[in-house]
Amino acid sequence: MSPILVVDQENAQEFNSSSFEGPEKLLELWFSAPFNPGSLNGNTKFGLKNVSRDLWDDMLSRAQCKVLSVVSSNEVDAYLLSESSMFVFPHKIILKTCGTTTLLASLPRLLEIASSVGFTHPLRTFYSRKNFLYPERQLAPHTSWNDEVRYLQLFFPKGSSYVVGPTNKNHWYLFSDVADESDLFESSLDPEDETLEVLMTNMSPERSLQFYAPSLDVVHQSKGEDYMKPQNSDQPLLSTGHILGTYMAELSGVKELCSTKDGKSVLDAFQFEPIGFSSNMIYKDRYATIHVTPQDHCSYASFETNVSKTQFGRSTMETIEKAVKTFGAGNFSLTLFQAKGSAHEKQLYEKLKHFESYKREEFIVYDFPGYELVFASFSSV
């Protein structure tokens, strides 16, 4: 099935505005091992992918965000939100929200929805975030990390809490709960399975300006009238934010950063007016997502992906370098979840000790069932 784009015109117009708190809250729930596509007999609406849009809208309303557009493939539905993104697979869900959204307030409804399609409880739960720029503005249950942990333990009483990095500098929080049954599907995990997140602050003025919205006239003069029309006659009309987003993704290097080696990845991008940018990319069962808040006093960009080195056609280190260069990061931290025994892990760890033009502040490795977590932070020199 070719990827399908659905644009929510009403929400896309309503959320053409700036945001302020860039660092996102990130929740990932695994309810089973990945499904073998061959076992589904061509059924692309299975498990969580069979949940209706109305139910997801209801759940997202509790997190105080809305859907701008959706791009779908056989393996994943990628929702571009008014505040970040959601990725729905048959067996797992990833929800990422920024600003003063109340992501964890949506958790009870999310678990109810999962139960309605046969998933009684998550086998793996991960909740994480960078330290906030404006913690005093957050709403319950996000008023502090301790409050978030107390709330999560109402649902996952055996979960563990981690603070990674120095608390007086850039640091990262993680709550993890892994059920005993999750051991049953470790053997089915892709040996190239890894999730990279690069969190960047102090963007260069030159790069920041690339995420201030141009006018449609500028796009028309640069690209022509056909650029502002859907590629296929059966696709919906693009909103202003999506037209500008597609243009800015090309101009800023975001499209190149997210594109797979074979050129078959699909990008859904949105430029907020007057400032701010979000995009999702999907490729088979892989994704990449980018969110940018370009204001000088609180500039922030995030890049997250589980696309493999083989699919990108470049090493993990090259992807990190490309992300940092694309956004002109003055400081950045990264997290990398990767399958244990990865052939390149030691080589990558060694390379991360010497990142050109940056000083490494922290480098920490955590051991989890089936995975290793790497956290590293850097500042420009």
N, C-alpha and C positions, 0 to 999 in steps of 0.2 A: 504494500500500500504506500502510495506517495504521501509525504507529510501534508497535512491539511491545516490551513490557517483560518481561525475564526476571530474576528475583531468585534469587541464590544464597543460600539460607537458611543453610547451614552457615558459609560465609565471612562473611556479614553478622553473625552472632552472635559469631564468633571475634574480629572486629576492632572490637568496641564498646569501644574504649579510647582514651586520649589519645595525642597525638603530641608531638614537641618541635621538630624542625627544619622550619620552615615553608617556606622558599624551595625551589622545585622545580628539578630537573634536567629539561630539555626537549629531546627529540630529534624531529626531523621529517625524514622521508625521502620524496622524490618519485621514483617509478620511471618515470613517463610523464606526458604531458599529461593533463588531465582528460578522462574519457570523455564522449562525447556520449550522454546518456540514450536518445536515439532510436535509436542504433546497437546497443543491447543487446537490443532486441526483448522488453522486459519482464523480462529476466533480472536479478534483483537480487543474485545471488550470482556475482560476476564479479571477476577479479583477486584482490586481497588479501581482498575480502569473501567469497571462496569458501574461505578457510582455516578449518579446523575449530576449535572451541573448545578441544579437547585440545591442539592445537599452540600456540595462544596461551597457554594455561595453563602449558605447559612453558617457553615463552619467558619469561613473566612470573615464573616461579619463580626464574629466574636473576637477576632484578632484585630479588628478595625482596619481592614483593607478589602479591596475589590479587584476583580479580574478585568484587565485591559484587553487581553487577547490570549488565544490558545493555539499552539501548534502541536500537532499530533503525528505520531508514527505508530507502527504496530506495537512497539515496545514501551513507549512512554508518552504521556500527555504533559506538555510544558506550559504552565500558566504564567504569563507575565502580569504582575500585580501592580496596584497603585503604589505599594511599598514592597518592592523586590519580587520574589518568584516562588512557585510551587511546582514540583515535579512528581507526577503520579505514575508509578509502575504497577504491574499486577500485584507484586508482593511487598512493595515498600512505598513510603512517601517521604519527600523532602520538602520542608516548608521553611522559607527564609524571609524574614520581614525586618524592615529598618524603621527609623523614626521612633515615635512613641507608641507603636503598635503593641498590642497585648497578646503576643503569640501564644503564650502558655494558657491564656484564658480559653483558647480554642481546643485545648487538649481533650477535655471530657467529651465534647461533641465529635472530635476526630476518632476517639476510641469507640464511640457508639456507632459511627459510620462503618468503621472497620469490622465491628461485630456483626453488622447487618449483612456483610458479604462473607461471613464465616471465619473471620479472624478473631479469636477470643482474647488474645493478648499479644503484645509485641515480643519477639524473641531477642531483638536488639534495639536499644534506645540510646540515642546520642542527642544531647542538647549542649550547644556551645555558643560562645560569643567572645568578641574582643572587649576590652574595657571600654565603657561608653565615654564619649566626649562630654556629654551633659547628663550625668546620672541623676541629677536632681529633677529632671523633667520627666523621668520615666513613671509609668503608672503601674499599680499593682497588677500582677504579682512580680513586677520587674524592678521594684524599688531598690533592691540590693541583690547581690549574688546569694546571700544567705536566705533571703526571702524566696528566691527562685528555687533553691535547693529544697527548702521546706515544702514548697508547693509540689515539686516533682516527686518527693518522697510520699506524698499522699497516694500516688499511683504506682510508684516503684520504690517500695520501702527498703529494698536491698541495694539500691543504686549507690554509686560512689561519686564523690565530688573532687575535682582537681582544680588547682590554680597553677597555671604554667607560666613561668617568667616572673620577673621582679614586680611586686605590686606598686612600686613608685614609678614605674616606667610602663611601656607597652607590655601588656600581658594578655592571657587568654584563659577563659574558663571552660571547663568541660564537666558535664554530668553524664555518666555512663551506667547503663544497666544491661547486663547480658544474661539471659535465662539459660538454665542448664541445657535445654533442648537445642540451643543454637549450635552446640557441638556437632549435631547430626548433619549439618549442611556445610561445615567448613571444607570438606573434601570437594564440594561442588563449586567453590569460589575460583574465579579466574586468577591464575598466577600473576597476570598483569593488572589485577584490580588495584587501583589506587585512586584516592581523592585528594586533589591539591587545592589549597585555598591560599591566596596571596592577598593580604590586607594592607593597603597602602595609604599613607598620609603625606601631607606637605607636598602636594603635586606642584610641579613647576608651573609658573604662570602661562607659559606657552601651551602646555598640554591642557591646563584647566580651561583655557578659552575655547578649546575645541568642543567643549560640552555646554556652551551657551548657545541657545537655539537661534539659528538664522531664520530669515523669513522664507515663506514659500516662494517668493519671487526669486530669491537667490538660488534655490534648488531648481526652479523652472529654467532660469537662464543658464545654469551650469549643466543640467542633465536633460532638459527638454520636457515636453508635455507628457510623453509616453511613460516617463519615469514615475509619474505621479498616479499611474493607473495600475490596477491589479494585473499580475502577469497572465492570468487566465480569466476568461469571461465569466466563469462560474464562481470566482472568488469575490468576497465582499469588498466594497470600497474601502480604501485605506483611510484612517483618520489622519489629521494633521500631524499628530505625535508620531505615528508610524512612518509617515513619509519622511519627516525630519530625522527620525531615528535611523532609518535605512541609510540616508545620506550621510549622517554623522558617523555611523559605523564604518563606512567606507573611508571617509575623510580622516578619521582619527587613528585608524589601524586596528580597530576592534574586530572588524570582519576578518582581516588577515590573521589576527591572533587566534580566533575561534575556528577557522576553517580547517577541515580535515584534509589529508594528503590527496584523497581522490576527488575532492571538490563536491562531494555529495551531502555535506552538512547543510542544515537549514537554519537560518538566522531570523529571529523575531526581535526587532529593536524598537525602542520608543524614546523620543527626545521630549522631555518635559519643557514647558515654557514658563518662565524664561530660561531656567537652568535645570540641569540634572538629566541623567541618562540611565536606561536599563535595557538589558538584552538577554535573551535566552537563545541557545543553540542546541539542536538535537541531531544525533547521528546514531541510527540503530538504537541501542540501549544506553547510549552515552549522552552526556550533556555538558554544556558550559554556560555559565551565567556571570554577568558583569553588571555592577551598579556603581554609579558615579555621582558624588556630590562635589561640585567644583569650586564652591565659594572659598576665597582666599583664607578666611579665618578658620575654616573647618573642612578643608578639602580632604576628600576620602574617595578611594576607589577599591572595589573588591573584585577578584577574579576567582572563580571556583570551577573545577572541571574534574570529571572522571574519565576523560578521553585518554586512551593509552598512548604510549610513545609510538607504537607502530601505526596507529590511526592518524596521529598528528604528523608523523614523519619527522620527528625531532625528539631529542632527549628531554627528560623532565627539567634538567638544568637549563636547557635552551628555552623551554616554555616559561620558566620563572624569569629569565633574563628578558624575554620578549614582553612579558606582562609589565615588569618594572619600567622598561623603556617606553612602552606605549603610554603609560600614565605619568612618566617623569617623577616617580616617587622619591621624596626626600628621605622618608623612613618607611620601612615595611616589615611585616612579620609574616611568616608562612607556617601552615600546618600541612602535614602530609601523612595520610593514612595509607599504608601499603601492605600487601600480603607478605607474611613472613617468608623468608627465604628468597626474596626477590634478588635476581642475579646482579642487579645494578645498585643495590642499596648502599653497600660499603663505598663504592666509587662515588655515588652521589654525596654521601656524608662528607667525604674528603673534599669534594669540590665546594661544598657549602662553607668550608672554612675560609675560603679565599674568594670573596665576591667582589669583583672589580668596582672601585669607586665607593665601596661601602665598608663599614666596620661592623663585624659581627658582634652583637651584644650578648646573645644567648643561643645555646644549642642544647636541646634536651630530647632524649628518646625515651618513650614509654612503651611498655610491653602490654599488649592486650591479646585475648584469645584470637588466634588466627591473623592478627595484625600487629604492626608497629606504628606508633605515632611519633612523628618528628615535629618539634616546634623550634623555630629559629627566628631571631629578630635582628634587624640591621638598621644602621643609621648612616647617612651620607658623610663622607669625609672631605 
